[in-house]
């Protein structure tokens, strides 16, 4: 339920409503607005009688929220959320590109790629120190040594770092060295991991699971937000289908679908979404045209020698060209929608 206060409601009126919610054993979630405050209720297992609150001073109305997800829904918050990572802003008309190799392999490799993607306009550096792979014999990442390399990359280039945590323990390590926690597709419904990320002060990038529905993705985000972390960015990275011409099927229709249901920003990952280097740039352009708030793209200066996912990594020159065309797509969108700000430079 969402309790909307009147514009003239006093702090005492708001405190009274908060107290009434807590007295019922539920959790109040005040949402200050420019004109009025709203207070959301979570923790209830069934409907809440609106009359309990509508009789209180300063309450304008009590609105039931029928969707299984609450905190992430448009019913809860109508305006787009903006998530800040370093100096980059994602959502609410702002867009950002996260780029870098699939995995950290060495300091020289990481710095070489970081310098190139920054020059091309990427605002966030992506690379995995922990790599949950399908095969136990595949490269699993450098672990904490990889995180230290990423911290060095940030120090040298100024780029904020997004990197994956694979369990509750590695969240703590990522918090020490990085700027954004990535939860990968294989862990989208790792609920203890989601709850731990929800207690973090870092923003979270949540990737859609390999066969997850939109509701399942949003409910995974709800786990994070219900623990107190409002800074969640969703990522469409392709789902499993019968198609065999790509690694996955990049579901671009999920982008407008999510934007209708949720205030959270959503970006696209055309690298994992296609698994094919030649398809990354076309799908990146398409994702931006569909309304994505940004991109996550794999780039490697020597992809033929990459320890993971080299076949879907762009060469730096290809990334340069992709960024130029993506900016042109964005410029066209700005002509039709004045609320879009071309911040992805």
C-alpha positions as CSV (number, residue, x, y, z in Angstrom):
1,X,0.0,0.0,0.0
2,X,1.1,3.6,-0.7
3,X,-0.1,6.3,1.6
4,X,-0.1,9.8,0.0
5,X,0.1,12.7,2.3
6,X,-1.5,16.1,1.6
7,X,0.9,19.0,0.5
8,X,0.2,20.6,3.9
9,X,0.9,17.6,6.0
10,X,3.2,18.4,8.9
11,X,6.2,16.3,10.1
12,X,4.0,15.3,13.0
13,X,1.4,14.0,10.6
14,X,4.0,11.9,8.8
15,X,5.4,10.6,12.0
16,X,1.9,9.6,13.1
17,X,1.4,7.6,10.0
18,X,4.8,5.9,10.3
19,X,3.9,5.0,13.9
20,X,0.6,3.5,12.8
21,X,2.4,1.3,10.2
22,X,5.0,0.1,12.7
23,X,2.2,-0.6,15.3
24,X,0.7,-3.1,12.7
25,X,4.1,-4.8,12.5
26,X,4.9,-3.5,9.0
27,X,7.8,-1.5,7.6
28,X,7.2,2.2,6.6
29,X,9.1,3.6,3.6
30,X,8.8,7.4,3.4
31,X,9.3,8.8,-0.1
32,X,9.8,12.6,0.1
33,X,8.6,14.4,-3.0
34,X,8.9,18.0,-4.3
35,X,5.3,18.7,-3.4
36,X,4.2,16.0,-1.0
37,X,5.4,12.9,0.9
38,X,4.3,9.4,0.2
39,X,4.8,6.5,2.6
40,X,5.0,2.9,1.3
41,X,4.2,-0.2,3.4
42,X,6.2,-3.4,3.0
43,X,6.2,-6.6,5.1
44,X,2.5,-7.2,4.9
45,X,1.5,-10.7,3.7
46,X,-2.0,-9.6,2.5
47,X,-4.2,-6.5,2.0
48,X,-4.1,-3.7,4.5
49,X,-7.4,-1.9,5.3
50,X,-7.0,1.7,3.9
51,X,-9.4,3.1,6.5
52,X,-6.8,2.6,9.2
53,X,-4.8,5.5,7.6
54,X,-7.3,7.6,5.7
55,X,-8.8,8.8,9.0
56,X,-5.4,10.1,10.1
57,X,-4.6,13.9,9.9
58,X,-2.6,14.8,6.8
59,X,-3.5,11.7,4.8
60,X,-4.9,12.4,1.3
61,X,-5.4,8.8,0.2
62,X,-4.2,5.2,0.7
63,X,-3.6,3.4,-2.6
64,X,-3.4,-0.4,-2.8
65,X,-0.4,-1.8,-4.7
66,X,-1.5,-4.9,-6.5
67,X,1.7,-6.0,-8.1
68,X,3.9,-8.6,-6.4
69,X,6.8,-6.1,-6.5
70,X,6.3,-2.9,-4.7
71,X,9.4,-0.8,-4.2
72,X,10.5,-1.2,-7.8
73,X,7.1,-0.4,-9.3
74,X,5.8,2.8,-11.0
75,X,2.8,2.7,-8.6
76,X,5.3,3.3,-5.8
77,X,7.4,5.9,-7.5
78,X,6.3,7.5,-10.8
79,X,9.5,9.4,-11.6
80,X,12.5,7.6,-13.1
81,X,15.2,6.8,-10.6
82,X,18.7,8.0,-11.3
83,X,21.6,5.9,-10.1
84,X,25.1,7.5,-9.7
85,X,28.3,5.5,-10.2
86,X,31.3,7.7,-9.8
87,X,30.6,10.7,-12.0
88,X,28.3,8.7,-14.3
89,X,24.5,8.9,-14.0
90,X,22.1,6.3,-15.2
91,X,18.4,6.7,-15.7
92,X,16.0,9.7,-15.8
93,X,17.3,10.7,-19.2
94,X,21.0,10.1,-18.4
95,X,22.8,7.2,-20.0
96,X,26.2,5.6,-19.5
97,X,28.4,2.9,-21.2
98,X,30.2,0.3,-19.2
99,X,33.0,-1.3,-21.1
100,X,36.0,-3.5,-20.6
101,X,37.2,-7.1,-20.9
102,X,35.2,-10.1,-19.6
103,X,37.9,-10.9,-17.0
104,X,40.9,-9.2,-15.4
105,X,44.0,-11.0,-16.7
106,X,46.8,-8.7,-15.7
107,X,47.5,-5.1,-14.9
108,X,48.9,-4.4,-18.3
109,X,45.8,-5.9,-20.0
110,X,43.4,-4.1,-17.8
111,X,45.1,-0.7,-18.1
112,X,45.5,-0.9,-21.9
113,X,41.8,-1.6,-22.4
114,X,40.7,1.0,-19.8
115,X,42.6,3.7,-21.5
116,X,41.1,2.9,-24.9
117,X,37.5,2.6,-23.7
118,X,37.8,5.8,-21.7
119,X,39.1,7.7,-24.7
120,X,36.1,6.4,-26.8
121,X,33.7,7.7,-24.2
122,X,33.0,4.9,-21.7
123,X,32.2,6.2,-18.3
124,X,32.4,3.0,-16.2
125,X,35.0,0.2,-16.5
126,X,33.7,-3.4,-16.4
127,X,35.8,-6.5,-15.8
128,X,35.4,-9.6,-13.7
129,X,37.7,-10.6,-10.8
130,X,35.4,-13.5,-9.9
131,X,34.1,-15.5,-12.9
132,X,31.3,-18.0,-12.3
133,X,31.8,-20.2,-15.4
134,X,29.7,-23.1,-16.8
135,X,32.7,-25.4,-16.6
136,X,34.7,-25.8,-13.5
137,X,37.8,-26.1,-15.7
138,X,37.4,-22.7,-17.3
139,X,39.2,-19.5,-16.1
140,X,37.6,-18.6,-12.8
141,X,39.2,-15.1,-12.4
142,X,42.0,-13.8,-10.4
143,X,39.9,-13.2,-7.2
144,X,41.2,-10.5,-4.8
145,X,44.3,-9.9,-6.9
146,X,42.0,-9.0,-9.8
147,X,40.1,-6.6,-7.5
148,X,43.4,-4.9,-6.6
149,X,44.2,-4.5,-10.3
150,X,40.8,-2.9,-10.9
151,X,41.5,-0.5,-8.0
152,X,44.8,0.4,-9.7
153,X,42.9,1.0,-13.0
154,X,40.5,3.3,-11.2
155,X,43.5,5.2,-9.7
156,X,45.2,5.6,-13.1
157,X,42.2,6.4,-15.3
158,X,39.5,7.8,-13.0
159,X,37.0,5.4,-14.2
160,X,34.6,3.9,-11.6
161,X,34.6,0.1,-11.5
162,X,31.7,-2.4,-11.8
163,X,32.6,-6.0,-11.1
164,X,30.7,-9.2,-10.2
165,X,30.2,-10.7,-6.7
166,X,29.3,-14.3,-6.7
167,X,28.3,-14.8,-3.1
168,X,27.8,-12.9,0.2
169,X,31.5,-13.2,1.0
170,X,32.7,-11.7,-2.3
171,X,30.3,-8.8,-1.9
172,X,32.5,-7.6,1.0
173,X,35.6,-7.8,-1.2
174,X,34.0,-5.9,-4.1
175,X,32.8,-3.2,-1.6
176,X,36.5,-2.7,-0.6
177,X,37.8,-2.2,-4.2
178,X,35.0,-1.3,-6.6
179,X,32.2,1.2,-7.1
180,X,29.3,-1.0,-8.2
181,X,28.4,-4.6,-7.5
182,X,27.3,-6.7,-10.4
183,X,25.0,-9.7,-9.8
184,X,25.3,-12.0,-12.8
185,X,22.6,-13.8,-14.7
186,X,23.4,-17.1,-13.0
187,X,22.9,-15.6,-9.5
188,X,19.8,-13.4,-10.2
189,X,17.8,-15.5,-7.9
190,X,20.5,-16.2,-5.3
191,X,18.4,-14.7,-2.6
192,X,21.0,-14.5,0.2
193,X,23.3,-12.7,-2.3
194,X,20.5,-10.3,-3.2
195,X,19.9,-9.6,0.5
196,X,23.6,-9.0,1.2
197,X,23.8,-6.6,-1.8
198,X,20.7,-4.8,-0.4
199,X,22.6,-4.0,2.7
200,X,25.5,-2.5,0.8
201,X,26.0,1.2,0.2
202,X,27.3,0.6,-3.3
203,X,24.9,0.6,-6.3
204,X,24.0,-2.7,-7.8
205,X,23.8,-3.9,-11.4
206,X,21.4,-6.8,-11.6
207,X,21.4,-8.9,-14.7
208,X,18.4,-10.8,-16.0
209,X,18.6,-14.5,-15.5
210,X,19.0,-16.9,-18.4
211,X,15.3,-17.9,-18.4
212,X,13.8,-15.2,-16.1
213,X,10.6,-13.5,-16.8
214,X,10.3,-9.7,-16.3
215,X,8.3,-10.2,-13.1
216,X,11.1,-12.5,-11.8
217,X,13.7,-9.9,-12.6
218,X,11.8,-7.1,-10.8
219,X,11.2,-9.3,-7.8
220,X,14.9,-10.0,-7.6
221,X,15.4,-6.2,-7.6
222,X,12.7,-6.0,-4.9
223,X,14.9,-8.3,-2.7
224,X,17.7,-5.8,-2.9
225,X,15.6,-2.7,-2.4
226,X,13.7,-4.3,0.5
227,X,17.0,-4.5,2.4
228,X,17.4,-0.7,2.1
229,X,19.5,-0.2,-1.1
230,X,17.5,1.9,-3.6
231,X,20.4,2.1,-6.2
232,X,19.7,-0.7,-8.6
233,X,20.3,-0.8,-12.3
234,X,18.7,-3.6,-14.3
235,X,20.4,-5.3,-17.3
236,X,18.9,-7.1,-20.2
237,X,21.6,-9.6,-21.3
238,X,19.7,-12.1,-23.4
239,X,17.7,-15.2,-22.5
240,X,17.7,-18.8,-23.6
241,X,15.6,-19.6,-26.6
242,X,15.6,-22.2,-29.4
243,X,17.7,-19.9,-31.6
244,X,21.2,-21.1,-32.5
245,X,22.5,-18.2,-34.6
246,X,23.4,-16.3,-31.4
247,X,24.6,-17.3,-27.9
248,X,21.4,-15.9,-26.4
249,X,18.4,-14.0,-27.7
250,X,18.7,-10.3,-26.7
251,X,15.1,-9.4,-25.7
252,X,14.9,-5.8,-26.5
253,X,11.2,-5.8,-25.9
254,X,12.0,-6.1,-22.2
255,X,13.4,-2.6,-22.1
256,X,10.1,-0.7,-22.8
257,X,8.2,-3.4,-20.8
258,X,10.4,-2.8,-17.7
259,X,10.2,1.0,-18.1
260,X,6.4,0.8,-18.1
261,X,6.4,-1.3,-14.9
262,X,9.3,0.1,-13.0
263,X,11.1,3.4,-12.2
264,X,14.5,1.6,-12.2
265,X,17.0,2.3,-15.0
266,X,17.7,-0.6,-17.4
267,X,20.7,-1.1,-19.7
268,X,21.5,-3.7,-22.3
269,X,24.4,-6.1,-22.7
270,X,24.7,-6.9,-26.4
271,X,27.9,-8.9,-25.9
272,X,26.3,-11.6,-23.8
273,X,23.0,-11.0,-25.6
274,X,24.5,-12.2,-28.9
275,X,27.8,-13.9,-28.1
276,X,29.0,-12.8,-31.6
277,X,31.4,-9.9,-32.2
278,X,29.8,-8.9,-35.5
279,X,26.3,-8.6,-33.8
280,X,27.3,-6.4,-30.8
281,X,27.3,-3.0,-32.5
282,X,24.0,-3.4,-34.4
283,X,22.3,-4.6,-31.2
284,X,23.8,-1.8,-29.2
285,X,22.3,0.7,-31.5
286,X,19.0,-1.1,-31.4
287,X,19.0,-1.2,-27.6
288,X,19.5,2.5,-27.4
289,X,16.7,3.1,-29.9
290,X,14.5,0.9,-27.7
291,X,15.1,3.2,-24.8
292,X,17.9,1.6,-22.8
293,X,19.6,3.8,-20.2
294,X,23.0,2.6,-21.2
295,X,25.1,-0.4,-22.4
296,X,27.6,-2.9,-21.1
297,X,30.0,-4.0,-23.8
298,X,33.0,-6.3,-23.7
299,X,36.2,-5.0,-25.3
300,X,39.6,-6.6,-25.5
301,X,42.8,-5.5,-27.3
302,X,43.7,-9.1,-28.1
303,X,40.4,-11.0,-28.0
304,X,42.0,-14.1,-29.7
305,X,44.1,-14.5,-26.6
306,X,41.4,-13.6,-24.0
307,X,40.9,-16.1,-21.2
308,X,37.1,-15.8,-21.4
309,X,34.6,-14.7,-24.0
310,X,37.1,-13.4,-26.5
311,X,34.7,-14.3,-29.4
312,X,32.2,-11.7,-28.3
313,X,34.6,-8.9,-27.4
314,X,35.1,-5.9,-29.6
315,X,38.5,-4.8,-30.8
316,X,39.1,-1.2,-29.5
317,X,38.7,0.2,-33.0
318,X,35.3,-1.5,-33.3
319,X,34.3,0.0,-30.0
320,X,35.3,3.4,-31.1
321,X,33.1,3.1,-34.2
322,X,30.2,1.6,-32.1
323,X,30.3,4.6,-29.7
324,X,30.1,7.1,-32.6
325,X,27.0,5.4,-34.0
326,X,25.4,5.0,-30.6
327,X,25.8,8.8,-30.0
328,X,24.1,9.4,-33.4
329,X,21.2,7.2,-32.4
330,X,21.0,9.1,-29.1
331,X,21.0,12.4,-30.8
332,X,18.0,11.4,-33.0
333,X,16.1,10.3,-29.9
334,X,16.8,13.6,-28.2
335,X,15.1,15.4,-31.1
336,X,11.9,13.6,-30.4
337,X,12.0,13.5,-26.6
338,X,13.2,16.8,-24.9
339,X,13.4,15.0,-21.5
340,X,16.4,12.9,-22.7
341,X,19.7,14.5,-21.9
342,X,22.7,13.4,-24.0
343,X,25.0,12.8,-21.1
344,X,26.8,9.7,-22.5
345,X,29.8,11.3,-23.9
